[in-house]
Amino acid sequence: MNDFNPITLFAISYETMGVWTWLALLVALLLLAGIVTGILKLRNAKRSPKRPIMAALFMGVVATLAFSFVVPRWTLAQSGSLNGAVDYLAVILLAMIPGTAVASMVFSIASRRCAAGGVST
């Protein structure tokens, strides 16, 4: 476990996913940039981030619930093979990946709309 560091994780990811690793990193960086610019726009407009955060949380939870039904198909498992609490926990954790992406997109869009004055806080 001493050699388990970010470089090793990247090597494992690149060996597993190939070129898709770079696409996933690019998407993650774009989503992070959207969150940061949304926060900065809200701060410059002197608006509260309450509404964008609540919208992002709601849509993230909805997306996570929706994707939790798709995860068994991603992993090529049958729905009947979910037997224990650990299986359902793994399904929820895997479904949180697209749920988090949806939440960050919603926060970015909502924060820009709130900062532009489209929605008052």
BALOBA-1460 file (C-alpha; in Angstrom, 3 decimals):
// residues 121
<rec num="1" residu="m" x="0.000" y="0.000" z="0.000"/>
<rec num="2" residu="n" x="2.997" y="2.329" z="0.207"/>
<rec num="3" residu="d" x="3.074" y="2.607" z="-3.588"/>
<rec num="4" residu="f" x="-0.618" y="3.496" z="-3.829"/>
<rec num="5" residu="n" x="-0.373" y="7.162" z="-4.832"/>
<rec num="6" residu="p" x="-1.988" y="9.388" z="-7.496"/>
<rec num="7" residu="i" x="0.592" y="8.422" z="-10.113"/>
<rec num="8" residu="t" x="-0.171" y="4.749" z="-9.582"/>
<rec num="9" residu="l" x="-3.911" y="5.451" z="-9.748"/>
<rec num="10" residu="f" x="-3.387" y="7.302" z="-13.030"/>
<rec num="11" residu="a" x="-1.350" y="4.418" z="-14.435"/>
<rec num="12" residu="i" x="-4.057" y="1.933" z="-13.469"/>
<rec num="13" residu="s" x="-6.742" y="4.183" z="-14.937"/>
<rec num="14" residu="y" x="-4.841" y="4.708" z="-18.172"/>
<rec num="15" residu="e" x="-4.147" y="0.996" z="-18.499"/>
<rec num="16" residu="t" x="-7.820" y="0.220" z="-17.924"/>
<rec num="17" residu="m" x="-9.498" y="3.007" z="-19.889"/>
<rec num="18" residu="g" x="-6.849" y="4.015" z="-22.418"/>
<rec num="19" residu="v" x="-7.577" y="7.276" z="-24.217"/>
<rec num="20" residu="w" x="-10.878" y="7.633" z="-22.334"/>
<rec num="21" residu="t" x="-8.803" y="8.565" z="-19.265"/>
<rec num="22" residu="w" x="-7.836" y="11.846" z="-20.907"/>
<rec num="23" residu="l" x="-11.430" y="12.539" z="-21.875"/>
<rec num="24" residu="a" x="-12.579" y="11.865" z="-18.314"/>
<rec num="25" residu="l" x="-9.890" y="14.170" z="-16.933"/>
<rec num="26" residu="l" x="-10.872" y="16.893" z="-19.401"/>
<rec num="27" residu="v" x="-14.539" y="16.631" z="-18.441"/>
<rec num="28" residu="a" x="-13.630" y="16.732" z="-14.740"/>
<rec num="29" residu="l" x="-11.512" y="19.838" z="-15.242"/>
<rec num="30" residu="l" x="-14.265" y="21.542" z="-17.257"/>
<rec num="31" residu="l" x="-16.830" y="20.794" z="-14.547"/>
<rec num="32" residu="l" x="-14.467" y="22.097" z="-11.859"/>
<rec num="33" residu="a" x="-13.829" y="25.251" z="-13.906"/>
<rec num="34" residu="g" x="-17.595" y="25.753" z="-14.247"/>
<rec num="35" residu="i" x="-18.044" y="25.518" z="-10.485"/>
<rec num="36" residu="v" x="-15.196" y="27.929" z="-9.770"/>
<rec num="37" residu="t" x="-16.345" y="30.497" z="-12.337"/>
<rec num="38" residu="g" x="-19.912" y="30.203" z="-11.068"/>
<rec num="39" residu="i" x="-18.790" y="30.908" z="-7.511"/>
<rec num="40" residu="l" x="-16.711" y="33.863" z="-8.667"/>
<rec num="41" residu="k" x="-19.624" y="35.293" z="-10.684"/>
<rec num="42" residu="l" x="-21.925" y="34.971" z="-7.663"/>
<rec num="43" residu="r" x="-19.341" y="36.655" z="-5.458"/>
<rec num="44" residu="n" x="-18.837" y="39.524" z="-7.913"/>
<rec num="45" residu="a" x="-22.608" y="40.013" z="-8.203"/>
<rec num="46" residu="k" x="-22.930" y="39.877" z="-4.395"/>
<rec num="47" residu="r" x="-25.545" y="37.127" z="-4.622"/>
<rec num="48" residu="s" x="-26.140" y="34.219" z="-2.286"/>
<rec num="49" residu="p" x="-25.198" y="30.748" z="-3.561"/>
<rec num="50" residu="k" x="-28.191" y="29.192" z="-1.765"/>
<rec num="51" residu="r" x="-30.454" y="28.670" z="-4.796"/>
<rec num="52" residu="p" x="-27.768" y="27.257" z="-7.119"/>
<rec num="53" residu="i" x="-26.591" y="24.898" z="-4.370"/>
<rec num="54" residu="m" x="-30.130" y="23.689" z="-3.654"/>
<rec num="55" residu="a" x="-30.840" y="23.201" z="-7.371"/>
<rec num="56" residu="a" x="-27.572" y="21.286" z="-7.779"/>
<rec num="57" residu="l" x="-28.288" y="19.073" z="-4.769"/>
<rec num="58" residu="f" x="-31.800" y="18.281" z="-5.949"/>
<rec num="59" residu="m" x="-30.791" y="17.458" z="-9.510"/>
<rec num="60" residu="g" x="-27.736" y="15.511" z="-8.337"/>
<rec num="61" residu="v" x="-29.884" y="13.317" z="-6.103"/>
<rec num="62" residu="v" x="-32.450" y="12.792" z="-8.867"/>
<rec num="63" residu="a" x="-29.704" y="11.878" z="-11.355"/>
<rec num="64" residu="t" x="-28.071" y="9.528" z="-8.842"/>
<rec num="65" residu="l" x="-31.386" y="7.759" z="-8.258"/>
<rec num="66" residu="a" x="-32.021" y="7.514" z="-11.998"/>
<rec num="67" residu="f" x="-28.543" y="6.175" z="-12.745"/>
<rec num="68" residu="s" x="-28.743" y="3.659" z="-9.899"/>
<rec num="69" residu="f" x="-31.129" y="1.656" z="-12.071"/>
<rec num="70" residu="v" x="-28.632" y="1.741" z="-14.968"/>
<rec num="71" residu="v" x="-25.519" y="0.722" z="-13.003"/>
<rec num="72" residu="p" x="-26.206" y="-3.053" z="-13.040"/>
<rec num="73" residu="r" x="-26.273" y="-2.890" z="-16.847"/>
<rec num="74" residu="w" x="-22.950" y="-0.980" z="-16.885"/>
<rec num="75" residu="t" x="-21.305" y="-3.692" z="-14.846"/>
<rec num="76" residu="l" x="-22.972" y="-6.448" z="-16.914"/>
<rec num="77" residu="a" x="-24.630" y="-7.792" z="-13.791"/>
<rec num="78" residu="q" x="-28.173" y="-9.046" z="-13.490"/>
<rec num="79" residu="s" x="-30.499" y="-7.124" z="-11.204"/>
<rec num="80" residu="g" x="-31.007" y="-10.328" z="-9.232"/>
<rec num="81" residu="s" x="-27.318" y="-10.477" z="-8.376"/>
<rec num="82" residu="l" x="-27.677" y="-7.591" z="-5.929"/>
<rec num="83" residu="n" x="-27.893" y="-9.591" z="-2.721"/>
<rec num="84" residu="g" x="-26.417" y="-7.625" z="0.124"/>
<rec num="85" residu="a" x="-26.017" y="-4.132" z="1.467"/>
<rec num="86" residu="v" x="-22.505" y="-3.930" z="0.016"/>
<rec num="87" residu="d" x="-23.896" y="-4.537" z="-3.475"/>
<rec num="88" residu="y" x="-26.408" y="-1.721" z="-3.117"/>
<rec num="89" residu="l" x="-23.735" y="0.562" z="-1.662"/>
<rec num="90" residu="a" x="-21.522" y="-0.127" z="-4.679"/>
<rec num="91" residu="v" x="-24.453" y="0.643" z="-7.002"/>
<rec num="92" residu="i" x="-25.110" y="3.956" z="-5.253"/>
<rec num="93" residu="l" x="-21.427" y="4.904" z="-5.285"/>
<rec num="94" residu="l" x="-21.138" y="4.156" z="-9.002"/>
<rec num="95" residu="a" x="-24.355" y="6.074" z="-9.695"/>
<rec num="96" residu="m" x="-22.958" y="9.070" z="-7.841"/>
<rec num="97" residu="i" x="-20.370" y="9.591" z="-10.596"/>
<rec num="98" residu="p" x="-22.852" y="10.851" z="-13.227"/>
<rec num="99" residu="g" x="-24.991" y="12.337" z="-10.442"/>
<rec num="100" residu="t" x="-22.083" y="14.518" z="-9.382"/>
<rec num="101" residu="a" x="-21.460" y="15.556" z="-12.979"/>
<rec num="102" residu="v" x="-25.112" y="16.579" z="-13.354"/>
<rec num="103" residu="a" x="-25.005" y="18.476" z="-10.047"/>
<rec num="104" residu="s" x="-21.908" y="20.416" z="-11.051"/>
<rec num="105" residu="m" x="-23.414" y="21.342" z="-14.430"/>
<rec num="106" residu="v" x="-26.637" y="22.487" z="-12.765"/>
<rec num="107" residu="f" x="-24.693" y="24.553" z="-10.221"/>
<rec num="108" residu="s" x="-22.638" y="26.180" z="-12.958"/>
<rec num="109" residu="i" x="-25.695" y="27.089" z="-15.027"/>
<rec num="110" residu="a" x="-27.808" y="28.193" z="-12.051"/>
<rec num="111" residu="s" x="-25.042" y="30.319" z="-10.550"/>
<rec num="112" residu="r" x="-24.520" y="32.133" z="-13.845"/>
<rec num="113" residu="r" x="-28.257" y="32.811" z="-14.142"/>
<rec num="114" residu="c" x="-28.459" y="34.056" z="-10.560"/>
<rec num="115" residu="a" x="-25.390" y="36.248" z="-11.015"/>
<rec num="116" residu="a" x="-26.817" y="37.723" z="-14.210"/>
<rec num="117" residu="g" x="-29.901" y="38.827" z="-12.302"/>
<rec num="118" residu="g" x="-32.290" y="36.339" z="-13.849"/>
<rec num="119" residu="v" x="-33.234" y="34.912" z="-10.453"/>
<rec num="120" residu="s" x="-33.200" y="36.927" z="-7.250"/>
<rec num="121" residu="t" x="-32.054" y="35.344" z="-4.014"/>
